[in-house]
Amino acid sequence: MNFHQLHIFYTVSEQGSFSAAAQRLHMTQPAVTMQVQALEDYFGAKLFDRSSKKIVLSEAGQVLLPYARRSIQLIREADQAMSAFTHMLEGRLQLGASLTIGEYVLPRLLGPFGKAYPNISIMMKVMNTSQIIEEIHKHQLNFGLIEAPVSHPAMVFEPVMGDELKLIVPWEHPLADQEEVTLAEALQYPFVLREQGSGTRRVMEEQMLDKGLDPGAMRVVMELGSTGAVKSAVETGLGITIISASSVKHEVTLGLLKIVNISDASFKRQFYAIHLKSTLLPISAVTFLTFLREHTDEW
């Protein structure tokens, strides 16, 4: 059990639905459900009655609710008490970030964070998830930011911010004149994709399977190991792609690429912070992760 799970439980009880709580917390609904289920597993009791359209607290949930409310209030009081010292924090954060996060998301947020906390220095390594886990385990990194949770008995995963993949096409592509297309219409064209096993590829394929579509039926003309390489290939007209909308803001502004909405599919995902269960994060790291959660709409 951790405070984040109690916060999610409390928000679900206040909002009366998992979807409303997810929207309030800037999380995906499956991520909210997963955290509540983890809390239920911990206590060995169901916390909500899901038999009706509007979920209600079970008897066990009613018992837990005041404790969750008190814990949230206590954290808020602690934040207020420490706020006078927060901007005087000093320290060196060593973190790992997966490709999309490290190259396209964090750079837009590191500047504002540096202005707010000038005495915290950050050393960031951009690497894949397995490398991040290895370096955290060796205490070479304080924590990591990754694009999908993985199973590891020594690690804790917490959602930090949301992201959405979009259909990206060259500016002069036949689909570029349309604001919205169906997934089936998009699949008629050749694709340039990230490599198998990447977080971006996995989210895309899972959504296709949910829609009853076979990812293997895609006409993939090229698989590349970085988002930058995928963007360059799409710019030259080799194909279209599905990648994070945050990674193409510059190219869209320059008129090189176009974002096209898919009407019948949503490729939303969650970014996660990962750290050792056995190690408490320094307050500078907690401050950094809190900053990311509070500024998730700014990138």
C-alpha positions as CSV (number, residue, x, y, z in Angstrom):
1,M,0.0,0.0,0.0
2,N,1.2,3.5,-0.7
3,F,-0.2,7.0,-0.5
4,H,-0.7,7.2,-4.3
5,Q,-3.1,4.2,-4.1
6,L,-5.1,5.8,-1.2
7,H,-5.3,9.0,-3.2
8,I,-6.7,7.2,-6.2
9,F,-9.2,5.3,-4.0
10,Y,-10.3,8.5,-2.4
11,T,-10.8,10.2,-5.8
12,V,-12.8,7.3,-7.2
13,S,-15.1,7.4,-4.2
14,E,-15.5,11.2,-4.5
15,Q,-16.1,11.1,-8.3
16,G,-18.4,8.0,-8.3
17,S,-16.7,6.4,-11.3
18,F,-13.3,5.2,-12.5
19,S,-13.5,7.2,-15.7
20,A,-14.3,10.5,-13.9
21,A,-11.5,9.8,-11.4
22,A,-9.1,9.0,-14.3
23,Q,-9.9,12.4,-15.9
24,R,-9.4,14.2,-12.6
25,L,-6.1,12.5,-11.9
26,H,-4.8,12.8,-15.5
27,M,-4.5,9.0,-15.7
28,T,-6.0,6.4,-18.0
29,Q,-9.0,4.4,-16.7
30,P,-7.1,1.1,-16.8
31,A,-4.3,2.6,-14.6
32,V,-6.9,3.8,-12.0
33,T,-8.5,0.4,-12.0
34,M,-5.2,-1.4,-11.6
35,Q,-4.2,0.7,-8.6
36,V,-7.6,0.2,-6.9
37,Q,-7.3,-3.6,-7.5
38,A,-3.8,-3.5,-6.0
39,L,-5.2,-1.9,-2.9
40,E,-8.0,-4.4,-2.7
41,D,-5.4,-7.2,-3.0
42,Y,-3.4,-5.7,-0.2
43,F,-6.4,-5.6,2.2
44,G,-8.0,-8.8,0.8
45,A,-11.4,-7.1,0.5
46,K,-13.4,-5.4,-2.2
47,L,-13.6,-1.6,-1.8
48,F,-16.3,-0.9,-4.3
49,D,-19.6,-2.4,-5.3
50,R,-19.5,-2.5,-9.1
51,S,-22.9,-4.2,-9.6
52,S,-24.6,-0.9,-10.6
53,K,-23.8,1.7,-13.2
54,K,-22.6,4.1,-10.5
55,I,-20.1,2.4,-8.3
56,V,-20.6,2.7,-4.5
57,L,-18.3,2.0,-1.6
58,S,-18.5,-1.5,-0.1
59,E,-18.5,-1.9,3.7
60,A,-14.7,-2.3,3.7
61,G,-14.5,0.8,1.5
62,Q,-16.6,2.9,3.9
63,V,-14.2,1.9,6.7
64,L,-11.1,2.9,4.7
65,L,-12.4,6.2,3.4
66,P,-11.9,8.3,6.5
67,Y,-8.3,7.0,6.8
68,A,-7.7,7.9,3.2
69,R,-9.1,11.4,3.7
70,R,-7.0,11.9,6.8
71,S,-3.8,10.8,5.0
72,I,-4.5,13.2,2.1
73,Q,-5.1,16.0,4.5
74,L,-1.9,15.2,6.4
75,I,0.2,15.2,3.2
76,R,-1.3,18.6,2.3
77,E,-0.5,20.0,5.7
78,A,3.1,18.7,5.3
79,D,3.4,20.3,1.9
80,Q,2.2,23.6,3.3
81,A,4.6,23.4,6.3
82,M,7.5,22.6,4.0
83,S,6.7,25.0,1.2
84,A,8.9,27.7,2.6
85,F,11.9,25.4,2.2
86,T,11.0,23.8,-1.2
87,H,12.6,26.4,-3.5
88,M,15.8,26.3,-1.5
89,L,16.3,22.6,-2.2
90,E,19.7,21.5,-3.3
91,G,21.0,18.3,-4.8
92,R,21.8,16.3,-7.9
93,L,19.2,14.1,-9.5
94,Q,20.3,11.2,-11.6
95,L,17.5,9.8,-13.7
96,G,16.9,7.7,-16.7
97,A,14.3,8.3,-19.3
98,S,13.1,6.3,-22.2
99,L,13.4,7.7,-25.7
100,T,10.2,9.6,-26.3
101,I,10.2,11.0,-22.7
102,G,13.9,11.9,-22.7
103,E,14.0,13.5,-26.2
104,Y,10.6,15.1,-26.6
105,V,8.7,15.5,-23.3
106,L,11.3,16.4,-20.6
107,P,13.2,19.0,-22.5
108,R,10.1,21.3,-22.5
109,L,9.8,20.9,-18.7
110,L,13.4,21.0,-17.6
111,G,13.7,24.7,-18.3
112,P,10.7,25.8,-16.1
113,F,11.8,23.3,-13.4
114,G,15.3,24.8,-13.4
115,K,13.9,28.3,-13.0
116,A,11.7,27.1,-10.1
117,Y,14.5,25.1,-8.4
118,P,17.8,26.6,-9.5
119,N,19.8,24.7,-6.9
120,I,18.8,21.2,-8.1
121,S,21.0,19.9,-10.9
122,I,19.8,17.1,-13.2
123,M,21.8,14.4,-14.9
124,M,19.5,12.5,-17.4
125,K,20.4,9.4,-19.4
126,V,18.2,8.5,-22.3
127,M,18.1,4.7,-22.6
128,N,15.7,1.8,-22.9
129,T,13.7,0.4,-20.0
130,S,15.9,-2.6,-19.3
131,Q,18.9,-0.4,-19.0
132,I,17.1,2.0,-16.7
133,I,16.1,-0.8,-14.4
134,E,19.6,-2.2,-14.4
135,E,21.1,1.2,-13.4
136,I,18.5,1.8,-10.7
137,H,19.2,-1.6,-9.3
138,K,22.9,-0.7,-9.1
139,H,22.0,2.6,-7.4
140,Q,23.5,4.5,-10.4
141,L,20.1,6.3,-11.0
142,N,17.7,7.7,-8.4
143,F,14.7,6.8,-10.5
144,G,13.5,6.4,-14.1
145,L,10.7,7.5,-16.4
146,I,9.4,4.9,-18.8
147,E,6.5,4.5,-21.3
148,A,5.0,1.3,-19.9
149,P,5.0,-0.6,-16.7
150,V,7.0,-3.9,-16.5
151,S,7.0,-6.7,-14.0
152,H,9.9,-6.4,-11.6
153,P,9.7,-7.6,-7.9
154,A,12.2,-5.0,-6.6
155,M,10.6,-1.9,-8.3
156,V,7.7,0.4,-7.7
157,F,5.8,1.9,-10.7
158,E,3.7,5.1,-10.3
159,P,1.9,6.9,-13.1
160,V,3.2,10.4,-13.7
161,M,1.7,11.8,-16.8
162,G,-0.4,10.8,-19.8
163,D,0.4,10.8,-23.5
164,E,-1.4,10.0,-26.8
165,L,-0.2,8.5,-30.0
166,K,-1.6,10.1,-33.2
167,L,-1.6,9.3,-36.9
168,I,1.2,11.3,-38.5
169,V,1.4,11.8,-42.3
170,P,3.5,14.0,-44.7
171,W,2.0,17.3,-45.4
172,E,1.2,16.4,-49.0
173,H,-0.2,13.0,-48.3
174,P,-3.8,12.1,-49.5
175,L,-4.9,11.9,-45.8
176,A,-3.5,15.3,-44.9
177,D,-6.6,17.1,-46.2
178,Q,-8.8,15.2,-43.8
179,E,-9.2,16.2,-40.1
180,E,-10.4,12.7,-39.2
181,V,-10.1,9.2,-40.7
182,T,-11.0,5.7,-39.5
183,L,-8.3,3.2,-38.5
184,A,-9.3,1.0,-41.4
185,E,-8.8,3.9,-43.9
186,A,-5.3,4.6,-42.5
187,L,-4.3,0.9,-42.8
188,Q,-4.7,1.1,-46.5
189,Y,-1.4,3.0,-46.7
190,P,2.2,1.8,-46.1
191,F,3.6,2.5,-42.5
192,V,7.0,3.3,-41.1
193,L,7.0,2.1,-37.4
194,R,9.2,1.9,-34.4
195,E,10.9,-1.4,-33.8
196,Q,9.1,-4.4,-32.2
197,G,9.2,-4.2,-28.4
198,S,9.2,-0.4,-28.1
199,G,6.6,1.2,-25.9
200,T,5.1,3.1,-28.8
201,R,4.7,0.0,-31.0
202,R,3.2,-2.0,-28.1
203,V,0.5,0.6,-27.3
204,M,-0.4,0.8,-31.0
205,E,-0.7,-2.9,-31.5
206,E,-2.7,-3.5,-28.3
207,Q,-5.3,-0.9,-29.4
208,M,-5.5,-2.5,-32.8
209,L,-6.2,-5.9,-31.2
210,D,-8.9,-4.3,-29.0
211,K,-10.5,-3.2,-32.3
212,G,-10.4,-6.7,-33.8
213,L,-7.7,-5.7,-36.2
214,D,-4.5,-7.8,-36.9
215,P,-1.3,-5.7,-36.5
216,G,0.4,-8.2,-38.7
217,A,-1.8,-7.1,-41.6
218,M,-0.2,-3.7,-41.6
219,R,1.9,-2.9,-44.7
220,V,5.1,-2.0,-42.8
221,V,7.8,-0.8,-45.2
222,M,10.3,0.1,-42.6
223,E,11.0,-0.4,-38.9
224,L,13.4,2.1,-37.2
225,G,14.9,2.2,-33.8
226,S,14.2,5.9,-32.9
227,T,11.3,8.3,-33.2
228,G,13.6,10.8,-35.0
229,A,14.3,8.3,-37.7
230,V,10.6,7.5,-38.1
231,K,9.8,11.2,-38.5
232,S,12.5,11.7,-41.1
233,A,11.2,8.7,-43.1
234,V,7.7,9.9,-43.0
235,E,8.8,13.4,-44.1
236,T,10.4,12.0,-47.2
237,G,7.1,10.2,-48.1
238,L,8.2,6.6,-47.3
239,G,5.0,6.0,-45.3
240,I,2.8,7.2,-42.5
241,T,3.1,6.4,-38.8
242,I,1.5,6.4,-35.4
243,I,3.7,8.0,-32.7
244,S,3.4,10.5,-29.8
245,A,1.9,13.8,-30.8
246,S,4.4,15.5,-28.5
247,S,7.3,14.3,-30.7
248,V,6.1,16.1,-33.8
249,K,5.2,19.6,-32.6
250,H,8.1,21.2,-34.3
251,E,7.6,19.5,-37.6
252,V,3.9,20.3,-37.6
253,T,4.7,24.0,-36.9
254,L,7.1,24.0,-39.9
255,G,4.5,22.4,-42.1
256,L,6.5,19.2,-42.7
257,L,4.1,16.8,-41.0
258,K,0.3,16.7,-40.3
259,I,-1.5,15.1,-37.3
260,V,-4.7,13.4,-38.4
261,N,-7.3,12.2,-35.8
262,I,-8.5,8.6,-35.9
263,S,-12.2,8.6,-35.2
264,D,-12.6,5.0,-34.0
265,A,-9.5,4.4,-31.9
266,S,-7.7,6.2,-29.1
267,F,-4.0,5.4,-28.5
268,K,-3.7,6.8,-25.0
269,R,-1.0,5.6,-22.6
270,Q,0.6,6.5,-19.3
271,F,4.2,7.4,-18.5
272,Y,5.5,5.9,-15.3
273,A,8.1,6.7,-12.7
274,I,10.1,3.7,-11.5
275,H,12.3,3.3,-8.4
276,L,13.5,0.7,-5.9
277,K,11.0,-0.4,-3.3
278,S,13.7,-0.5,-0.7
279,T,14.9,3.0,-1.2
280,L,13.1,6.2,-0.3
281,L,13.4,8.9,-3.0
282,P,15.2,12.1,-1.9
283,I,12.9,15.1,-1.5
284,S,14.4,16.7,-4.6
285,A,13.2,13.7,-6.7
286,V,9.7,13.8,-5.1
287,T,9.6,17.5,-5.9
288,F,10.6,16.8,-9.5
289,L,7.9,14.1,-10.0
290,T,5.3,16.4,-8.3
291,F,6.3,19.2,-10.8
292,L,5.8,16.8,-13.7
293,R,2.3,15.8,-12.5
294,E,1.3,19.4,-12.0
295,H,2.6,20.5,-15.5
296,T,1.5,17.6,-17.5
297,D,-0.7,19.8,-19.7
298,E,2.2,22.1,-20.7
299,W,4.1,19.8,-23.0
